[in-house]
Amino acid sequence: MTEPKPTISPSKQSNEPVRQQGTIDHVLGRLSVMGLPAKEHFESYLRHKWRVNRKPKTIEGSFTSILLFLRFYGGLGKTDITQIERSDLEAFIEQEQ
């Protein structure tokens, strides 16, 4: 006899399904305590990744990559992500290599 599969129901806190709620909450919780430039854009991007049904490992990988860049960018003394220049990206890639 097979057991019925539980249905995915919406979370009571938001309209987000339960499927990865723990993953996205964990990642956003880590982000909330950081002082990064463009943090609101970062959070929005991660939520987008979750809404389009990316796997938890993909969300974690995106978090790590963007975190490294934003820390580097903030270390340059820059705070406005809309002012990013090609040289900023080149310097980051060079540092990572």
Secondary structure, DSSP 8 states (H G I E B T S, - for coil): ---------B-SSSS-BGGGHHHHHHHHHHHHT---TTHHHHHHHHHHHHHTT--HHHHHHHHHHHHHHHHHHHHTT---GGG--HHHHHHHHHHH-
